[in-house]
Amino acid sequence: FVYEPSSFSVRRYALAPPGWPRELDGLKVALLADIHVGSPYRGLDKLREIVRETNAAAPDLVVFADDYVIDSVLGGTFVAPEELAPILGELGAPLGVYAVLGNHDWWLDGDRVEEALVAAGIRVLRDEAVGLSGVWLVGLGDWEEAPPDVRKALSAVDDTSPVLVFTHNPDVFPTVPARVSLTLAGH
């Protein structure tokens, strides 16, 4: 309750998914998850720090597998998605900034959270794929609150380029086909 919410760490992993094309070696993806702005020690100043650190890492792509908001938490203060989204909108990456919603976002109002993110220039993926310079990015819905349709999400993938899937809840992992190069989650 005291240490973990106040902590912030950056971890770097070098991954080599099977069949990963040489031309994508060195692709840097920043995954942010469960920022829960408004929980203890997680106010707008901490969010600004997270954005600064992420931008300093110079990722090629930023994905949020998140719970952006939190409501009614002991020791916390509610922060509206309309307040936090413009700060997240300061993130930059050549391949873009993409998001999915988490259970806490849906508990508050998923459409409201999505509208705030979109207004800040962040594309929210709901069981859909987008092609990005030799790689497919697929965003899946939250396992509990917006059950994902993996087949629908992958239906747009029309070539042999690698596929990166991201979602909030890792419970979806067993339903993701082997065709996917890497699946990322928060929660």
RARATA-V700828 format. One line per field, one symbol per residue. ss: DSSP state (2 for helix, 1 for strand, 0 for the rest). A space follows every 50 residues. Layout:
# RARATA-V700828
ss = ???
This chain:
# RARATA-V700828
ss = 00222200000000000000022200001111000010000002222222 22222200001111100010000000000022222222000000001111 00222222222222222220001100011111001111100000000002 2222000000011111100222222000000111100
